[in-house]
Amino acid sequence: MAVERTNRDVRTLITQIAAGEIMLPEIQRGYVWKASQVARLIESLYRGYPAGSLLFWKTGQTAETREAAIGLVQALPSVMPLYLLDGQQRLTSLFRVLTDHPEAQVVFNIETEAFQNQSAATRRNKKWIKVYDVAGADSDVFAIHAELKGAGLAIADPEIGRRLSALQKITQRDFHMEVLHDFEYEEVADIFVRVNSGGRALKTTDLALATLSARTPGFLGQLEAESARWAERGYGALDVNFLIKALTLSLSTTGKRLASVAKLTAASKETVDAGWEQVHRGLARVVPLLAEKLLIPSTALVPSLAALHPLILFYGRLPDGAEISAEVENGLLYWFLAATARNRYGGASDTALTQDIRALDAEDPVAALLSNLGIREGGVSVTASDLAGRNHQSPYLMFCYLAAAHAGATDWWDGGPISGSVDRSGKPQYSLVHPATKLRNYSAGFTSAEINELANIVFVSEQTAKNIIGSRSPAAYMPAVGASDRLAHAIPDDPACLEPQGYRDFLTARRALLAKRITALFDQLRPGFLTKEAREGETHTDGKSLVLAGHSGAGRSVLAAVAEAEGQTWIGWIDPADFEAALDAAATGLASDVPVGDETAPLRIDDEGGVTFGLGPFVIQGSLDQWRTAVKDAFEGSQPLAECPEPSDEPWPSEPVEFLLSDAGVDLTASA
């Protein structure tokens, strides 16, 4: 065994990748860099900044590989390939930029020396040049220079030439390389884990995969094939990370954290194989139940995939062909819906998973699972107030969809089932019954939160939204919709509700109709030991609320957070630019401290992409997409800065508690 140290320039490395002389071992994760990260890498090379070293493995063994995300099929190597252990994101990014990959169109402003991804604006501006046109293999720098002379630049001609030359020379930049010769695969996997455990670390699931791939070459391929199988049916979120979590849970029997990936890496090959059989068997039973019995067409509708794990484990433990009673099956689905409604896994999901998986060993697992939710005698009843103030980020979006699907609702354009209106991302398409443009132009001054309420959402296709709804009020287009389908979509039949002036009455009426439908769905699955009378007597109050509102004026914008807890009000001011920068950093795995008034608040990201933000009385939890949408929604109905409430002078005096971002803007005093 030996370690060779050498240097190689960018152009040579790119050529070797195309020739198959540099390949990715199976232990590597997929390509994850965003366009902004690619642009920053090119800028670093242009400015002569250090770009890090590369780590390779060279061996006579046959190693399992994975496809590189370069947009081309690599050639069969004519020499023994190098397997890339550290530097995949950088080399893949460089290859994509220098081969004109459609998702790596980095451009350079010759005047300001700024780099970014191509946009409509940069295409129209002659000052922006595509990096590929200058540094690509077939570039014509002289022609580009001649064209720039007539672009009215604020820099002299010699400076234009110097900058173009510096950009072209990024392909000549050297990377320091270390090559491991003749190390065993398990040693290489251990090195890979160690290298990627510092700096911007891999997720724990990625590190576990490296260990498993070393122990069982080809195992990652099995996971990817299983994931692809369900993606074809619309369940694309059942990806490799989800399967690894399911596998970990199938192996765990002891300990405080059953979801700890450390249990997976410590397990024997035989134990892992047995656990994988359980996961495979469980998925084969659970997914058809979701699709055929609950009518959930896509995992994009499920607020928290963690709620699927107890179901997968329950069915996975059953022998092939084993039957369970309809009462138990309905009870498990009832628990799944109740866990979703109660945001069971919106907070510390590993703790909740540990409790629920242990409940599967109880004599009556359905009763034990429901007991973990606090449902012991009564059941779940959804009321109109539960839907008040909710928007498309709420877990209740799934229930509103199911209310329509189980009523046989169809699309108003093609007459097909609403499940046929799923877009490319797997999300069901929807529109607003009362279009936003119509409501915003109405004198009553409806807020953005009112306009985007769940009760104003109808699950129809893009064609329906464009060709039937458009910007017209429902009073104008609803007569063309059949009475039975209006009923299936829970549209109130009072004509006054279909006019802009009756919008608030429309919300009130539709919340009541949807709540009744959703409760009826629960009742179809309700276990016999839950009595309707006890259910109706249940109340849940916790007196917490959070409202995010955008305020702008005099060249300044403020995101105001108004929190209510313990009978007190706390108000914080956040600069949206600071917050967006923190979210961008979180997308790359970095934590930040965000200024909130004169203090700072911690913003953190976990292994599963969840973002927590400590704000006043709350530690608020949501996904990156939820946070970005929440900020966007807050400023859609931006209010004058003069009307922004004054921030609190003092920090919150007690320990902050968990709060779900999906509940922001909702008074939870009467919520279930």
Backbone hydrogen bonds, N-H to C=O, Kabsch-Sander energy under -0.5 kcal/mol:
donor,donor_aa,acceptor,acceptor_aa,energy
2,A,181,H,-1.2
4,E,2,A,-0.5
4,E,179,V,-2.8
6,T,177,M,-2.3
8,R,175,F,-1.8
10,V,173,R,-1.6
11,R,171,T,-2.6
13,L,9,D,-2.1
14,I,10,V,-2.5
15,T,11,R,-2.2
16,Q,12,T,-2.2
17,I,13,L,-2.0
18,A,14,I,-2.1
19,A,15,T,-1.8
20,G,17,I,-1.5
21,E,16,Q,-2.4
22,I,16,Q,-1.0
23,M,82,L,-2.7
24,L,66,R,-0.6
26,E,64,E,-2.5
28,Q,25,P,-2.0
37,Q,34,K,-0.6
38,V,34,K,-1.8
39,A,35,A,-2.3
40,R,36,S,-1.8
41,L,37,Q,-1.9
42,I,38,V,-2.1
43,E,39,A,-2.2
44,S,40,R,-2.3
45,L,41,L,-2.1
46,Y,42,I,-2.4
47,R,43,E,-2.4
48,G,44,S,-0.5
48,G,45,L,-0.8
49,Y,44,S,-2.5
54,L,176,H,-2.5
55,L,86,D,-2.0
56,F,178,E,-2.9
57,W,83,Y,-2.0
58,K,180,L,-3.3
63,A,61,Q,-0.7
66,R,24,L,-2.1
70,I,68,A,-1.7
74,Q,72,L,-0.6
75,A,18,A,-2.1
82,L,21,E,-3.0
83,Y,57,W,-2.9
84,L,23,M,-2.8
84,L,82,L,-0.6
85,L,55,L,-3.0
85,L,83,Y,-0.5
86,D,55,L,-1.7
91,L,87,G,-2.7
92,T,88,Q,-2.7
93,S,89,Q,-1.9
94,L,90,R,-2.5
95,F,91,L,-2.5
96,R,92,T,-2.4
97,V,93,S,-2.4
98,L,94,L,-2.6
99,T,95,F,-0.7
99,T,96,R,-0.6
100,D,97,V,-1.1
101,H,96,R,-3.0
104,A,101,H,-2.2
106,V,104,A,-1.5
107,V,116,Q,-3.4
108,F,129,I,-3.2
109,N,114,A,-2.7
110,I,108,F,-0.8
110,I,127,K,-2.5
113,E,109,N,-2.8
116,Q,107,V,-1.8
118,Q,105,Q,-2.7
123,R,119,S,-1.8
124,R,120,A,-1.2
125,N,121,A,-0.9
126,K,124,R,-0.6
128,W,125,N,-1.8
129,I,108,F,-2.9
129,I,127,K,-0.5
131,V,106,V,-2.7
133,D,130,K,-0.7
134,V,130,K,-0.9
134,V,131,V,-0.9
135,A,131,V,-3.3
136,G,132,Y,-2.4
137,A,98,L,-0.5
139,S,136,G,-1.5
140,D,133,D,-0.7
144,I,140,D,-1.8
145,H,141,V,-2.7
146,A,142,F,-2.3
147,E,143,A,-2.0
148,L,144,I,-2.0
149,K,145,H,-1.3
150,G,146,A,-0.5
150,G,147,E,-0.8
151,A,148,L,-1.9
160,I,156,A,-1.7
161,G,157,D,-2.0
162,R,158,P,-2.2
163,R,159,E,-2.4
164,L,160,I,-2.4
165,S,161,G,-2.2
166,A,162,R,-2.3
167,L,163,R,-2.1
168,Q,164,L,-2.4
169,K,165,S,-1.7
170,I,167,L,-1.4
171,T,168,Q,-1.1
172,Q,169,K,-1.7
173,R,170,I,-1.0
175,F,8,R,-2.6
177,M,6,T,-3.4
178,E,54,L,-2.2
179,V,4,E,-3.0
180,L,56,F,-2.8
180,L,178,E,-0.5
181,H,2,A,-3.2
181,H,179,V,-0.6
182,D,58,K,-2.4
182,D,180,L,-0.5
188,V,184,E,-2.4
189,A,185,Y,-2.5
190,D,186,E,-1.9
191,I,187,E,-2.4
192,F,188,V,-2.8
193,V,189,A,-2.3
194,R,190,D,-2.3
195,V,191,I,-3.1
196,N,192,F,-2.1
197,S,194,R,-1.1
198,G,195,V,-0.7
201,A,199,G,-1.5
202,L,196,N,-1.9
207,L,203,K,-1.9
208,A,204,T,-2.2
209,L,205,T,-2.2
210,A,206,D,-1.8
211,T,207,L,-1.7
212,L,208,A,-2.6
213,S,209,L,-3.0
214,A,210,A,-1.8
215,R,211,T,-1.9
216,T,212,L,-3.0
219,F,216,T,-2.1
222,Q,218,G,-1.3
223,L,219,F,-1.9
224,E,220,L,-2.6
225,A,221,G,-2.2
226,E,222,Q,-2.2
227,S,223,L,-2.5
228,A,224,E,-2.4
229,R,225,A,-2.0
230,W,226,E,-1.6
231,A,227,S,-2.1
232,E,228,A,-1.8
233,R,230,W,-0.9
234,G,231,A,-1.7
235,Y,230,W,-2.6
236,G,234,G,-0.5
238,L,235,Y,-1.6
239,D,237,A,-2.3
243,L,239,D,-2.4
244,I,240,V,-2.5
245,K,241,N,-2.0
246,A,242,F,-2.4
247,L,243,L,-2.7
248,T,244,I,-2.6
249,L,245,K,-2.3
250,S,246,A,-1.9
251,L,247,L,-1.1
251,L,248,T,-0.7
252,S,248,T,-0.9
258,L,256,K,-0.6
260,S,257,R,-1.4
263,K,260,S,-1.5
264,L,261,V,-0.8
265,T,261,V,-1.8
266,A,262,A,-1.4
267,A,263,K,-0.7
267,A,264,L,-0.8
272,V,268,S,-2.4
273,D,269,K,-2.5
274,A,270,E,-2.1
275,G,271,T,-2.4
276,W,272,V,-2.6
277,E,273,D,-1.8
278,Q,274,A,-1.6
279,V,275,G,-2.2
280,H,276,W,-2.6
281,R,277,E,-2.4
282,G,278,Q,-2.8
283,L,279,V,-2.7
284,A,280,H,-1.6
285,R,281,R,-0.8
285,R,282,G,-0.8
286,V,282,G,-2.6
287,V,283,L,-2.1
289,L,285,R,-1.0
290,L,286,V,-2.2
291,A,287,V,-2.6
292,E,288,P,-3.1
293,K,288,P,-0.6
293,K,289,L,-1.6
294,L,289,L,-2.0
296,I,290,L,-2.9
299,T,234,G,-1.1
301,L,298,S,-1.5
302,V,299,T,-1.0
307,A,304,S,-1.5
308,L,305,L,-2.2
309,H,305,L,-0.5
309,H,306,A,-1.2
312,I,308,L,-2.6
313,L,309,H,-2.6
314,F,310,P,-2.4
315,Y,311,L,-2.4
316,G,312,I,-2.3
317,R,313,L,-1.6
318,L,315,Y,-0.9
322,A,319,P,-2.1
329,E,325,S,-2.4
330,N,326,A,-2.8
331,G,327,E,-1.9
332,L,328,V,-2.4
333,L,329,E,-2.0
334,Y,330,N,-2.5
335,W,331,G,-2.3
336,F,332,L,-2.3
337,L,333,L,-2.3
338,A,334,Y,-2.7
339,A,335,W,-3.3
340,T,336,F,-1.7
341,A,337,L,-2.6
342,R,338,A,-2.4
343,N,340,T,-1.3
344,R,339,A,-3.1
346,G,343,N,-1.9
349,S,347,G,-1.7
352,A,348,A,-1.7
353,L,349,S,-2.9
354,T,350,D,-2.2
355,Q,351,T,-1.9
356,D,352,A,-2.5
357,I,353,L,-2.7
358,R,354,T,-1.7
359,A,355,Q,-1.2
360,L,356,D,-0.7
360,L,357,I,-0.7
361,D,358,R,-1.4
362,A,359,A,-1.6
368,A,364,D,-2.1
369,L,365,P,-2.7
370,L,366,V,-2.4
371,S,367,A,-2.1
372,N,368,A,-1.7
373,L,369,L,-0.8
373,L,370,L,-0.6
374,G,371,S,-1.7
375,I,370,L,-2.8
376,R,374,G,-0.8
381,S,379,G,-0.5
386,D,383,T,-0.9
387,L,383,T,-0.7
387,L,384,A,-0.9
388,A,384,A,-0.8
390,R,387,L,-1.7
394,S,391,N,-2.1
397,L,394,S,-2.0
398,M,395,P,-1.0
399,F,395,P,-0.7
400,C,396,Y,-2.3
401,Y,397,L,-2.1
402,L,398,M,-2.6
403,A,399,F,-2.3
404,A,400,C,-1.4
405,A,401,Y,-2.8
406,H,402,L,-2.8
407,A,403,A,-0.5
407,A,404,A,-0.5
408,G,405,A,-1.4
409,A,404,A,-2.5
411,D,416,G,-3.3
415,G,411,D,-1.4
418,I,409,A,-1.2
420,G,417,P,-2.1
421,S,418,I,-1.7
422,V,419,S,-0.6
423,D,427,K,-2.8
426,G,423,D,-1.9
429,Q,421,S,-2.3
431,S,458,V,-2.7
433,V,456,N,-2.9
439,L,435,P,-1.9
440,R,436,A,-2.9
441,N,437,T,-1.3
442,Y,439,L,-1.0
445,G,442,Y,-1.4
446,F,439,L,-0.6
451,I,447,T,-2.4
452,N,448,S,-2.1
453,E,450,E,-1.3
454,L,390,R,-2.5
456,N,453,E,-1.9
457,I,454,L,-2.2
458,V,431,S,-2.8
460,V,458,V,-1.3
465,A,461,S,-2.2
466,K,462,E,-2.3
467,N,463,Q,-3.0
468,I,464,T,-2.2
469,I,464,T,-2.4
470,G,465,A,-3.1
472,R,469,I,-2.2
475,A,498,L,-1.7
476,A,473,S,-1.9
477,Y,473,S,-1.2
478,M,474,P,-2.8
480,A,477,Y,-1.6
481,V,478,M,-1.9
486,R,482,G,-2.2
487,L,483,A,-2.0
488,A,484,S,-2.1
489,H,485,D,-1.9
490,A,487,L,-1.5
491,I,486,R,-2.7
497,C,494,D,-1.6
498,L,495,P,-1.5
499,E,496,A,-1.1
502,G,499,E,-1.7
503,Y,500,P,-1.8
506,F,502,G,-2.2
507,L,503,Y,-2.4
508,T,504,R,-2.1
509,A,505,D,-2.6
510,R,506,F,-2.9
511,R,507,L,-2.5
512,A,508,T,-1.6
513,L,509,A,-1.9
514,L,510,R,-2.9
515,A,511,R,-2.7
516,K,512,A,-1.9
517,R,513,L,-2.0
518,I,514,L,-2.8
519,T,515,A,-2.5
520,A,516,K,-1.9
521,L,517,R,-1.8
522,F,518,I,-2.0
523,D,519,T,-2.5
524,Q,520,A,-1.5
525,L,521,L,-0.7
525,L,522,F,-1.2
526,R,522,F,-1.0
530,L,527,P,-1.7
531,T,377,E,-1.5
531,T,529,F,-0.7
535,R,531,T,-2.0
536,E,532,K,-2.4
537,G,533,E,-1.0
538,E,535,R,-1.6
545,S,564,E,-1.9
546,L,666,V,-0.5
547,V,562,V,-2.2
549,A,560,A,-2.4
550,G,634,A,-1.7
551,H,558,V,-2.5
552,S,639,Q,-2.4
553,G,556,R,-2.3
556,R,553,G,-1.8
558,V,551,H,-3.0
559,L,574,I,-3.1
560,A,549,A,-3.0
560,A,558,V,-0.8
561,A,572,G,-2.7
562,V,547,V,-2.8
562,V,560,A,-0.6
563,A,561,A,-0.6
563,A,570,W,-3.2
564,E,545,S,-2.7
565,A,568,Q,-2.3
568,Q,565,A,-2.4
570,W,563,A,-2.7
572,G,561,A,-2.2
574,I,559,L,-1.9
575,D,595,P,-0.6
579,F,575,D,-2.1
580,E,576,P,-2.7
581,A,577,A,-2.1
582,A,578,D,-1.9
583,L,579,F,-2.1
584,D,580,E,-2.3
585,A,581,A,-2.1
586,A,582,A,-2.3
587,A,583,L,-1.9
588,T,584,D,-0.6
588,T,585,A,-1.1
589,G,586,A,-1.8
590,L,585,A,-2.5
592,S,603,L,-2.4
594,V,592,S,-0.5
594,V,601,A,-3.2
596,V,599,E,-2.6
597,G,573,W,-1.2
599,E,596,V,-1.9
601,A,594,V,-2.8
603,L,592,S,-3.2
604,R,612,T,-2.7
606,D,610,G,-2.4
609,G,606,D,-1.7
611,V,622,G,-3.7
612,T,604,R,-2.5
613,F,620,I,-2.1
614,G,602,P,-2.3
615,L,613,F,-0.7
615,L,618,F,-3.0
618,F,615,L,-2.2
619,V,657,V,-2.7
620,I,613,F,-2.6
620,I,618,F,-0.6
621,Q,659,F,-2.7
622,G,611,V,-2.0
624,L,609,G,-0.8
627,W,623,S,-2.3
628,R,624,L,-2.5
629,T,625,D,-2.5
630,A,626,Q,-2.5
631,V,627,W,-2.1
632,K,628,R,-2.2
633,D,629,T,-3.1
634,A,630,A,-2.0
635,F,631,V,-1.5
636,E,632,K,-0.9
637,G,633,D,-0.9
638,S,635,F,-1.3
639,Q,550,G,-2.7
641,L,552,S,-1.6
643,E,640,P,-1.5
644,C,641,L,-1.7
648,S,571,I,-2.8
657,V,617,P,-2.6
659,F,619,V,-2.0
661,L,621,Q,-3.1
663,D,660,L,-2.1
664,A,661,L,-2.1
665,G,546,L,-6.5
666,V,546,L,-0.5
666,V,663,D,-1.7
668,L,544,K,-1.7
668,L,666,V,-0.8
670,A,667,D,-0.7
671,S,668,L,-1.4
